[in-house]
Amino acid sequence: MSNLPPCPQCKADYTYEDQTLLICPQCGHEWQQSDLEPQRLSLKDAVGNLIYEGDSVTLVKDLKVKGSSQVLKIGTKAKINRIVEGDHDIDCKVDGAGVMMLKSKVVKLQKQ
């Protein structure tokens, strides 16, 4: 049994390789293996480092939490759960504050 993926158009299992292309003999569709691999989302932090889901970051400025009297201080650690579209583009868990959404321009990648 082949470990090649089925055709993305007709879902046939008869795909074969021809150099860098995968070809479906039933419908004639041609594609590259890299076209099917999911892209890992990334953003740039306040200083230009690429940050990804699962990275640990620290705050680069004090932030007042909307709707409460709590203030998140500079250096507070957070773990990125996922990267989302929109103004607040990081869904993360902040130490001592719980889950919230932040902007990527207010965090910096924490060195491991």
PyMOL commands that set and color helices and strands:
alter all, ss='L'
color gray80, all
select helices_A, chain A and resi 33-36+104-106
alter helices_A, ss='H'
color red, helices_A
select strands_A, chain A and resi 16-18+21-23+30-32+42-44+50-52+56-59+63-64+71-72+77-83+90-94+98-102+107-109
alter strands_A, ss='S'
color yellow, strands_A
deselect
rebuild
show_as cartoon
